[in-house]
């Protein structure tokens, strides 16, 4: 019986840690966060597409897109990604 409580306790702990990472990342605007708004390209002002196709593994894992208008790499928060432009 105590093994079941231990397993349930560990699962609840992992879920709580995941929610804490998401909340912290959203507040700090880092890779772990979730952006609920459609960002705009900082270079040309174009809005991010509703359905995006990631151009790299980093974009697939952490969000972001490549602007179709100017080619700027933008993260999921609408900030320019250094070192990459069209």
Secondary structure by P-SEA (a helix, b strand, c coil): caaaaaaaaaaaaaaaaaaaaaaaaaaaccccccccccccccccccccccbbbbcccccccccccccccccccccccccccccccc
